[in-house]
Amino acid sequence: MNQTLLFILVVIIPFFTIKSQDGEMVAITFHSISIENNLIGESAEIKVGVFLPPGYHEKLSKRYPVVYWLHGFSGWKNTSGKSGWDEERINSLIKKMISGEIKPMIIVMPDSSNKFGGSFYANSVTTGNWEDLIAFEVPGFIDKNYRTLPKPESRGIAGHSMGGSGAMRIAMKHSDVFSAVYAHNSCCLSNLGFLYNKKIIEETINIKTWEDRRKASFYAKGMLAVSAAYSPNSEKALFYLDLPYKLIGDSIKINENVMAKWAANTPLWMIDQNISNLKKLRGIIISVGTMDPYKQGSYDFSSALNKLKIDHYFDVFKGGHGDKNNERILNNIVPYFSKILTF
């Protein structure tokens, strides 16, 4: 881990508080050098939610493992159960920890949304180095300011949708930082075929201003966000990105150079370069709902791991992309880290 990074605490503000003996959720903001100097003028003040387990303020000699949770596209502040950590979920988690059903741990939730709606947890001159932020800066900050167990075997990373893919990519590249990963209903583990639609391409190509982007459809916004993350171009203001194709008359022309950049950031195509790192991980879980429209990527990724005899667990459950998040986080994801991390 890069020890030269500087961590500057700007403010600590409780946004949801329970009695300290029962656990606490606080919001912190710090200045990130990884996001500084991005081309779109994104703020380098990063918000992070930190859940402190029951007993944290009483047992002052005790240290805790940490799980890093990565949200989906435009989802950090969501309280509907899709990506956010709402009061109901936190209360249920505290009860499970007090009862002993789940071991007490710290859970960290960085806000990785941006002007495009999502960072896709990639390093980009356009939006900033979000991979470095998650892999180095945030863990470094948390280890410095909270009583953690600062070692890979006590760190896990997980996420939903965009966050599931991000968690997998970061875990396979940084097995010296994280020892276990849980990719839940990931949107982008393999190709992004759901964006390859003529209507979406036409709409995206016609987005010329930030106001156009604000009014655009979900998938057109996604196209811009992925392009900003995977195929940035410092010479193309206003958005500083290259799209993977363009429309010539009624024909779609693929930009092979851009597609190659997208592939280089796609977890499925990164497996061969990270086999040794994947085998170092103590645990890999890929979970996907039977009705998730993006489920093929999870099947493809699991199949590739099987061919290389990389141990993992592929969990298929009845559900859609976001309808079971509360249930899965409380009953599957957090309990998994309770068992596999070193306490």
C-alpha positions in Angstrom: 0.0 0.0 0.0 1.3 3.5 -0.8 2.2 5.0 2.5 2.9 8.4 1.1 -0.8 9.3 0.7 -2.0 12.1 2.9 -5.3 11.8 4.7 -7.0 15.0 5.8 -10.1 14.8 8.0 -12.4 17.7 7.1 -15.5 17.1 9.2 -17.3 14.3 11.1 -21.1 14.6 11.0 -23.5 12.0 12.4 -26.3 11.5 9.9 -27.9 8.6 11.7 -27.1 7.9 15.4 -28.0 5.2 17.8 -26.9 4.9 21.4 -23.1 4.2 21.4 -23.5 0.9 23.2 -25.7 -0.3 20.4 -23.7 0.8 17.5 -23.4 4.0 15.5 -23.4 5.3 12.0 -21.5 8.4 11.2 -20.7 10.3 8.0 -17.2 11.6 7.4 -15.7 13.8 4.7 -12.1 13.9 3.7 -10.0 15.4 0.9 -8.8 12.8 -1.6 -5.6 13.3 -3.6 -6.8 10.5 -5.9 -9.7 12.6 -7.2 -7.8 15.9 -7.4 -7.2 17.4 -10.8 -9.8 15.4 -12.6 -10.9 17.0 -15.9 -14.6 17.5 -15.1 -14.0 19.5 -11.9 -15.3 16.8 -9.6 -15.0 17.7 -6.0 -12.2 16.0 -4.2 -14.1 16.1 -0.9 -15.2 12.5 -0.5 -18.1 11.4 1.7 -17.9 8.1 3.5 -20.4 6.4 5.8 -18.9 4.4 8.7 -20.8 1.9 10.8 -19.3 1.3 14.2 -20.4 -1.9 15.8 -22.0 -2.4 19.3 -19.4 -1.9 22.0 -17.0 0.1 19.9 -17.0 3.1 22.3 -16.9 0.9 25.5 -14.3 -1.8 24.6 -11.5 0.7 23.8 -8.8 -1.9 23.5 -10.7 -4.0 20.9 -9.9 -3.8 17.2 -12.3 -4.8 14.4 -12.2 -6.2 10.8 -13.6 -3.9 8.1 -15.9 -4.6 5.2 -16.0 -2.1 2.4 -19.4 -1.8 0.7 -19.5 -0.3 -2.9 -22.9 1.0 -4.1 -24.5 0.8 -7.5 -24.9 3.4 -10.2 -26.1 6.7 -8.5 -27.1 4.8 -5.4 -25.2 5.9 -2.2 -28.0 8.0 -0.7 -30.8 5.6 -1.7 -32.9 4.5 1.2 -35.3 2.3 -0.7 -33.2 -0.8 -0.2 -31.4 -0.8 -3.6 -28.0 0.4 -2.5 -28.2 2.7 0.6 -27.9 1.6 4.2 -31.1 2.9 5.8 -32.2 3.0 9.4 -34.1 -0.3 9.2 -31.1 -2.2 7.9 -28.7 -0.7 10.5 -31.1 -1.6 13.3 -31.4 -5.1 12.1 -27.6 -5.4 11.8 -27.1 -4.2 15.3 -29.6 -6.7 16.7 -27.8 -9.5 14.9 -24.4 -8.4 16.3 -25.7 -8.0 19.8 -27.3 -11.5 19.7 -24.0 -12.9 18.5 -25.5 -14.1 15.2 -23.0 -11.8 13.4 -19.6 -10.9 14.8 -19.0 -7.1 15.4 -17.2 -5.4 12.5 -16.8 -2.0 11.0 -18.6 -1.4 7.7 -17.4 1.4 5.4 -19.6 2.9 2.6 -17.8 5.4 0.4 -19.9 7.7 -1.9 -18.6 6.9 -5.3 -21.2 8.8 -7.4 -20.1 11.7 -9.5 -21.3 14.0 -12.2 -21.9 11.1 -14.5 -23.8 9.2 -11.9 -21.1 6.6 -11.1 -17.4 6.2 -11.1 -17.4 2.5 -12.0 -14.5 2.4 -9.5 -11.9 2.9 -12.2 -8.9 5.2 -12.5 -9.6 7.9 -15.1 -8.0 11.2 -15.9 -11.6 12.4 -16.6 -13.2 11.6 -13.3 -10.3 10.8 -11.0 -8.6 7.7 -9.7 -11.5 6.0 -8.0 -9.8 2.6 -7.9 -6.9 4.1 -6.0 -9.3 5.8 -3.7 -11.1 2.6 -2.7 -8.0 0.4 -2.7 -5.6 2.7 -0.8 -6.9 6.0 0.4 -10.1 5.0 2.1 -8.6 1.9 3.9 -5.6 4.1 4.9 -7.9 6.7 6.3 -10.1 4.2 8.1 -7.0 2.4 9.6 -5.6 5.7 10.8 -8.8 7.0 12.4 -10.6 3.9 13.7 -9.6 0.8 15.7 -9.2 -1.6 12.8 -7.2 -4.8 12.3 -5.1 -3.3 9.5 -4.2 -6.4 7.5 -5.7 -8.1 4.4 -7.1 -11.1 6.2 -9.3 -8.7 8.2 -10.5 -6.7 5.2 -13.3 -7.6 2.9 -14.9 -5.8 -0.1 -18.4 -6.2 -1.5 -20.9 -4.4 -3.6 -24.1 -4.3 -5.6 -24.5 -3.8 -9.4 -21.7 -1.3 -10.4 -20.3 -1.9 -7.0 -20.3 -5.7 -7.4 -18.2 -5.4 -10.5 -16.0 -2.8 -8.9 -15.5 -4.9 -5.8 -14.4 -7.9 -7.9 -12.0 -5.9 -10.1 -10.4 -4.2 -7.1 -10.2 -7.5 -5.1 -8.5 -9.4 -7.9 -6.0 -6.6 -8.4 -5.3 -5.8 -4.8 -5.2 -9.1 -2.9 -2.6 -7.6 -0.7 -5.3 -5.2 0.6 -8.4 -7.3 0.7 -8.7 -11.0 1.4 -12.4 -11.7 0.5 -14.9 -10.4 -2.0 -18.7 -10.7 -2.4 -20.0 -9.5 -5.8 -23.8 -9.2 -5.6 -25.9 -8.8 -8.7 -23.0 -7.3 -10.6 -23.9 -5.3 -13.7 -20.7 -5.4 -15.6 -18.5 -8.4 -14.9 -18.4 -9.3 -18.6 -19.4 -7.4 -21.7 -21.9 -4.5 -21.5 -24.2 -5.7 -24.2 -27.2 -4.1 -22.7 -25.8 -0.7 -23.8 -25.3 -1.9 -27.4 -28.7 -0.7 -28.6 -29.3 1.6 -31.5 -31.8 3.8 -29.6 -29.3 4.2 -26.7 -26.5 5.0 -29.1 -28.5 7.6 -31.0 -29.5 9.3 -27.7 -26.0 9.2 -26.2 -24.4 10.7 -29.4 -26.9 13.6 -29.2 -26.0 14.5 -25.6 -24.0 17.7 -26.1 -24.3 19.5 -22.7 -24.5 18.6 -19.0 -28.2 19.6 -19.1 -28.8 17.1 -22.0 -27.1 14.5 -19.8 -29.4 15.4 -16.8 -32.5 14.7 -19.0 -31.1 11.6 -20.6 -32.4 8.0 -20.0 -30.8 5.7 -17.5 -28.8 3.8 -20.1 -27.6 6.8 -22.0 -26.3 8.2 -18.7 -24.7 4.8 -18.1 -23.0 4.9 -21.5 -21.4 8.3 -20.7 -20.4 7.1 -17.2 -18.7 4.0 -18.5 -17.0 5.9 -21.3 -15.7 8.5 -18.8 -14.3 5.7 -16.6 -13.0 3.3 -19.2 -12.2 5.4 -22.3 -11.3 8.9 -21.1 -9.9 11.4 -23.6 -8.2 14.6 -22.2 -8.6 16.3 -25.6 -12.3 16.0 -25.9 -14.0 18.7 -23.8 -16.8 18.9 -22.5 -17.1 15.3 -21.3 -13.5 14.2 -21.9 -14.4 10.7 -23.2 -14.6 8.5 -26.3 -17.7 6.6 -27.0 -17.2 3.0 -28.2 -19.1 3.6 -31.4 -20.7 6.2 -33.6 -23.7 6.4 -35.8 -23.0 6.9 -39.6 -26.4 7.3 -41.3 -28.3 4.2 -40.1 -25.2 2.2 -39.4 -23.3 1.7 -36.2 -19.6 1.9 -36.5 -17.6 0.3 -33.7 -14.5 2.1 -32.5 -12.2 -0.9 -31.9 -9.6 1.1 -29.9 -12.2 2.2 -27.5 -13.7 -1.2 -27.2 -10.2 -2.5 -26.4 -10.0 0.0 -23.5 -13.4 -1.1 -22.2 -12.3 -4.8 -22.3 -9.2 -3.9 -20.4 -11.4 -2.6 -17.6 -13.9 -5.5 -17.7 -13.3 -8.1 -14.9 -13.9 -11.1 -17.1 -11.1 -10.1 -19.4 -8.8 -9.3 -16.5 -8.9 -12.8 -15.0 -5.9 -14.2 -16.9 -3.7 -11.4 -15.7 -4.7 -11.8 -12.1 -4.8 -15.6 -11.6 -2.3 -15.6 -8.8 -4.1 -12.7 -7.0 -7.4 -14.5 -7.3 -5.9 -17.7 -5.8 -4.6 -15.7 -2.9 -8.1 -14.5 -1.9 -9.5 -16.4 1.1 -13.0 -16.2 -0.3 -14.9 -15.3 -3.5 -18.6 -15.2 -3.8 -20.7 -14.3 -6.8 -24.4 -14.0 -6.2 -27.1 -13.2 -8.8 -30.8 -13.2 -8.9 -32.7 -15.4 -11.4 -34.5 -12.3 -12.8 -31.6 -10.0 -12.8 -31.3 -8.5 -16.4 -27.5 -8.4 -16.1 -27.1 -12.0 -14.7 -25.2 -13.3 -17.7 -22.0 -11.5 -16.6 -22.1 -13.3 -13.3 -22.5 -16.7 -15.1 -19.7 -15.9 -17.5 -17.4 -14.9 -14.7 -18.1 -18.0 -12.6 -17.6 -20.2 -15.6 -14.2 -18.6 -16.3 -13.1 -19.2 -12.7 -14.2 -22.8 -13.0 -12.1 -23.4 -16.1 -9.0 -22.1 -14.2 -9.9 -24.1 -11.1 -10.1 -20.9 -9.0 -12.2 -21.6 -5.8 -15.3 -19.6 -5.4 -19.0 -20.0 -4.6 -21.6 -19.1 -7.2 -24.9 -18.4 -5.5 -28.1 -18.1 -7.6 -31.2 -17.0 -5.7 -34.8 -16.2 -6.7 -35.1 -12.5 -7.2 -34.3 -9.5 -9.4 -31.6 -6.9 -9.5 -32.3 -4.9 -6.4 -35.5 -6.3 -4.7 -33.7 -8.6 -2.3 -30.8 -6.3 -1.2 -31.8 -5.8 2.4 -32.5 -9.5 2.9 -29.3 -10.6 1.2 -27.0 -8.1 3.0 -28.3 -9.1 6.4 -28.7 -12.8 5.8 -25.9 -13.6 3.4 -23.3 -10.9 2.8 -22.4 -9.6 6.3 -22.6 -13.2 7.8 -20.2 -14.3 5.1 -17.6 -11.8 6.2 -18.3 -12.6 9.9 -17.2 -16.2 9.1 -14.3 -15.6 6.8 -12.4 -12.5 8.1 -9.9 -12.7 10.9 -11.2 -11.2 14.1 
